[in-house]
Amino acid sequence: QVQLVESGGGLVQAGGSLRLSCAASGGTFSAYNMGWFRQAPGKEREFVACIGRIGVATYYADSLKGRFTISRDNAKNTVYMQMNSLKHTDTDVYFCAADRTYYGGRVGGYGDWGQGTQVTVSS
């Protein structure tokens, strides 16, 4: 019941930073837990981070904790992911996801998905 549109992807040098945005519409944004996932060609979609409805609770993939930061601004109906110290292995399509009840890292837990934004980190 919510539409999600990711933006902010692009080409960045290794060691650089990028901030992704996910704009939501068509639903009550503050009612949704939000997640970020990523996927490389031929690979399964991988959990990156999630954030609770009011932006207090956060949960990260262990391998990314300390480099990536998820946040949200409910007044702007937007969730963000700040990515620092980017590596070539971070090159993926990044997806935003939403669900009213699920909070966690399972792909199947989220009911609504964006179309993704490409992040390419040059080596």
C-alpha positions as CSV (number, residue, x, y, z in Angstrom):
1,Q,0.0,0.0,0.0
2,V,3.0,2.3,-0.1
3,Q,5.1,3.2,-3.1
4,L,8.9,3.4,-2.7
5,V,11.3,5.2,-4.9
6,E,15.1,5.0,-4.3
7,S,17.5,7.6,-5.4
8,G,21.1,8.7,-4.8
9,G,22.9,5.8,-6.4
10,G,25.8,6.3,-8.8
11,L,29.5,5.8,-9.4
12,V,31.9,6.5,-6.6
13,Q,35.5,5.8,-6.0
14,A,36.6,3.2,-3.4
15,G,36.9,4.9,0.0
16,G,34.2,7.4,-0.9
17,S,30.8,8.0,0.5
18,L,27.2,8.0,-0.8
19,R,23.8,8.7,0.7
20,L,20.8,6.8,-0.6
21,S,17.3,8.1,-0.2
22,C,14.0,6.3,-0.4
23,A,10.9,8.4,-0.7
24,A,7.5,6.8,0.3
25,S,4.1,7.8,-0.9
26,G,0.6,6.4,-0.7
27,G,0.7,5.3,2.9
28,T,1.2,6.5,6.5
29,F,5.0,6.4,6.5
30,S,5.4,6.4,10.2
31,A,3.4,3.2,10.4
32,Y,6.1,1.2,8.5
33,N,9.3,-0.4,9.5
34,M,11.8,0.2,6.8
35,G,14.7,-1.8,5.4
36,W,17.6,-1.6,3.0
37,F,18.7,-4.6,1.0
38,R,21.2,-5.1,-1.9
39,Q,21.6,-7.5,-4.7
40,A,24.3,-8.4,-7.2
41,P,23.6,-10.2,-10.5
42,G,23.1,-13.9,-9.9
43,K,23.0,-13.5,-6.2
44,E,20.2,-13.5,-3.6
45,R,19.0,-10.3,-2.1
46,E,21.0,-9.4,0.9
47,F,20.0,-7.6,4.1
48,V,21.8,-4.3,4.8
49,A,19.9,-2.5,7.6
50,C,16.5,-1.8,9.0
51,I,14.9,0.8,11.2
52,G,11.7,0.9,13.3
53,R,8.7,3.1,12.9
54,I,9.9,6.1,14.9
55,G,13.6,5.7,14.0
56,V,15.0,4.6,17.3
57,A,15.5,0.9,16.8
58,T,18.1,-0.1,14.2
59,Y,19.6,-3.4,13.1
60,Y,22.5,-3.9,10.7
61,A,24.2,-6.7,8.9
62,D,27.3,-7.5,11.0
63,S,29.7,-7.0,8.0
64,L,28.4,-3.5,7.4
65,K,28.0,-2.2,10.9
66,G,30.2,0.9,11.4
67,R,30.3,1.9,7.7
68,F,26.6,2.1,6.9
69,T,24.0,4.1,8.8
70,I,20.2,4.0,8.4
71,S,18.0,6.9,9.4
72,R,14.6,8.2,8.7
73,D,12.7,11.5,8.6
74,N,9.0,10.9,9.0
75,A,8.2,14.5,8.3
76,K,9.7,14.0,4.8
77,N,8.4,10.4,4.3
78,T,12.0,9.4,3.6
79,V,14.4,6.8,4.8
80,Y,18.2,7.2,4.2
81,M,21.2,5.1,4.1
82,Q,24.6,6.8,4.6
83,M,27.4,4.6,3.2
84,N,31.0,5.4,4.0
85,S,34.3,3.9,3.2
86,L,32.8,2.2,0.2
87,K,34.5,-0.9,-1.3
88,H,34.3,-2.5,-4.7
89,T,32.3,-5.3,-3.1
90,D,29.6,-2.8,-2.2
91,T,28.7,-2.6,-5.9
92,D,25.1,-3.7,-6.0
93,V,21.5,-2.6,-6.7
94,Y,20.2,-1.2,-3.5
95,F,16.5,-1.7,-2.6
96,C,14.3,0.0,-0.1
97,A,11.5,-2.1,1.6
98,A,8.6,-1.4,3.9
99,D,6.3,-3.4,6.2
100,R,3.8,-2.4,8.8
101,T,4.5,-5.3,11.1
102,Y,7.8,-7.0,10.3
103,Y,11.1,-5.7,11.7
104,G,14.3,-7.5,10.7
105,G,16.5,-8.8,8.0
106,R,14.4,-11.4,6.1
107,V,13.5,-10.5,2.5
108,G,10.2,-12.3,2.9
109,G,9.2,-10.2,5.8
110,Y,8.7,-7.1,3.8
111,G,5.6,-6.5,1.8
112,D,6.5,-3.4,-0.3
113,W,9.6,-2.8,-2.4
114,G,11.2,-0.1,-4.5
115,Q,12.7,-0.7,-7.9
116,G,16.3,-0.2,-6.7
117,T,19.1,2.2,-7.4
118,Q,22.5,1.1,-8.7
119,V,25.6,1.8,-6.7
120,T,28.9,1.2,-8.4
121,V,32.2,1.5,-6.5
122,S,35.2,1.7,-8.7
123,S,38.4,-0.1,-7.6
